[in-house]
Amino acid sequence: MKQSIFFILGLFIPKILIAQTDSLQTISTFWDNNFVTASYQNGYVIPTNDFVRGSNTEKEQIKAFQTFSVKLSKQSYGKKSWEQLYNYPEWGVGISVYDFYNPEEIGNPIAVYGFLNAPFIRRERFTFNYELGFGATFNWKHFDPIKNSSNTAIGAGESFYIDAGLNIQYVLTKHLNVETGFSLSHFSNGALKKPNLGLNTIAPKISIKYNLDEQPEFIPQKIPEFHPHKEWLVSAFFAGTNVVFDSVNVDVQEKFEGITFTVAGITTTFNQHFRRKSKVGIGVAFTYNGSINAQVAADHNELEVTKGMFIDKIQVSIFPSYEFVVNRFSLLLQPAFYLYRKEIAHQTPVFHQRIGVKYHISDDFFTGITLRDYDFHVSDFVEWTIGYRFKVGSIN
């Protein structure tokens, strides 16, 4: 049940990326300036855990994968001023089918996601672009203590999907484009179900794009003047983290079901919005993590939890913050350090990472999702956030 809720919530991410205009568009308008893209990748699985390094049924390193993708995208043409500011990007939804050449232990996962593809450089027939994608995956052969005990990379049938890459596009005809580039992808369920060491890939990409209309004529807009300013963000977040107590003497299925603990907290960040596309700042997160110092015992083949003292579960961390802004959407990059937490055995590192997406529902209210991880690839938990922005004043 929890994994199903997680998957439904994961579908919230593509909706954020699609909602890039200030008002809803009609279906007929949506079909203007649309592309259908077919892509193929064949690449490398980064050996970030023992499962892909060879601790699997085949006793061989899982090195390669391939994926086929189909995307529907909308090419902006300057109807809104922000479209010109970002060099007329395209955005849309996609579906990808993955083959890791090990269907017995990994399955053939399917990713559904939203994406933004925006040019660094735009010429008449040529663009050099960055692409960001966020979404959810399903159809994994996940860890099972009896049937699939080697797969410590994927603990649930659903996971988050994050993709980032660079590409070059060339216009062949008024209806046909070609694209080549590469991308990095990360699969993880955010520690909602462990084991969850995740999968990470890198691969070149080749694509053929068909324009359902002709190439659009871009509309130049008068760009509103930007006024640098300061802002103070206050947000609340909620999360869950799964813990497996391997040493407890209970049925193996009960043991690896684990216990899911509540995580909640408050984050406050002071930003300087010094450029239209960029904000920098510093923030502090106050976190209650119910899994800290929790103990379990076996009672009639069930796990009985002793939660421990409230103060032992409080963590305080500090982080510099960078925010890349695209209209109402932002990408967050926040390297973080724990200032205070109870010392216990087998703790996660003091230095950890926060990466997330944020969407402004209105000028000041926002919502978002932030992945807290460590060692740049191991998920700790996923924060579901809602917050408010206070504008402090102009930057002198």
Residue, then its C-alpha position, 0 to 999 in steps of 0.5 A: m500500500k505504501q509503495s502504491i501511494f509513493f508511486i502515485l505521488g511520484l507522478f506529481i513530478p511530471k505535472i510540475l514540469i508540464a505546468q510551465t505557463d501561467s494559465l491552462q491551455t486548451i487541448s487544441t492549442f496544446w497540439d500546436n508546435n509539438f514534436v514526437t521523438a524516438s530515442y535509443q541509448n546503449g550505455y554503461v551501468i556505473p558500479t556503485n554497489d555490490f549487486v552491480r559489481g558482481s554479487n548477483t546470481e550470475k556472479e558477473q558485473i552488470k555493465a551495460f543497458q539499453t533503453f528505447s524512449v518515446k517523447l511528446s514535447k511542445q516547442s515554445y515560440g515566445k508567447k510568454s516572455w520567459e520562453q524567450l529568456y530561456n532561448y525558446p525551450e521545449w517541454g513535455v512527457g516521455i516514456s522509456v523502457y529499460d533493458f539491463y540484460n538481467p530480467e530475472e533479477i532486475g526486470n524491464p523497468i518502465a519510466v514515465y517522466g516530465f522533461l525540459n530541453a533548453p538551448f545554451i546556443r540556438r542557431e537557425r538549424f542548430t541548437f546545443n541543449y541541456e535536458l532535465g527529466f523527473g518522474a517515476t519508474f515501475n515494473w522492477k524485479h525488486f529485492d525479495p528475501i526468498k525469490n530475489s535476495s541478490n538485488t540490493a539495488i532496488g527494494a520496491g516495484e516503483s522508484f523515482y527517476i532523475d535524468a540529466g544530459l546534454n544534446i545537439q539538435y539539427v534541423l534536416t527539414k521543416h518536419l524532421n530533426v536529428e539529435t545526438g548527446f548523452s545523459l546520466s540517470h538515477f533510479s531510487n525509491g528514496a529509502l521508502k523501502k530498503p535495501n535501496l542502493g540504487l542504480n546509476t547509468i550513463a549513455p550516449k543518445i541518438s534521436i529522431k524528432y518529427n514535427l507535427d507542424e512546421q518549424p515555428e516562427f519565434i516571437p520576440q518579446k519585450i523582456p521585463e526589467f529584472h530587479p535583484h532582491k533578497e528573500w526568506l523561505v520557510s517550509a515544512f517537509f514530511a518523509g518516511t524512511n524504511v529500516v531493516f533490522d537484520s539481526v532480529n530473529v523473526d520470519v525472513q519476510e517479516k524481517f525484510e518488510g522492516i519498519t517505516f519511520t516518520v521523518a518531518g522538519i522545518t527548513t529555512t533559507f535566505n536567498q539572494h536572487f541576483r540574476r533572473k535565472s539564479k539564486v544563491g543562499i544559505g539554509v538550515a534544516f531542523t529534522y525529526n528522524g524517527s529511525i534514529n536510535a530506534q530499537v526492536a524486539a521479536d514478539h510472536n514473530e512480529l517486530e516490536v519497536t521501542k522508539g526512544m527519546f524525542i530529543d535523540k531524533i533531532q538533527v540540525s544541518i546547514f547548507p549553501s543553496y543554489e537555485f536554477v530558476v525556469n519561470r515558476f519551476s526551480l532546480l535545487l542543489q544544496p551540499a549539506f553538513y550536520l551541525y548537531r545529531k546524536e552520536i550512534a553506531h553506523q551513522t550516515p556521513v556528516f556531509h550529505q547532499r540535497i537535490g530537489v525541484k520546487y514549483h511556485i503555486s503562486d508568487d509566494f506559496f511553493t511546493g516541492i520534492t527534495l532527495r536527501d542522500y549521501d556519497f552522491h548516490v545513496s538515498d536517505f529519504v525524500e522530503w515532500t515540501i510546502g512553504y512560503r516566501f517572504k520578500v525582504g528587499s532589493i539587493n544594493 
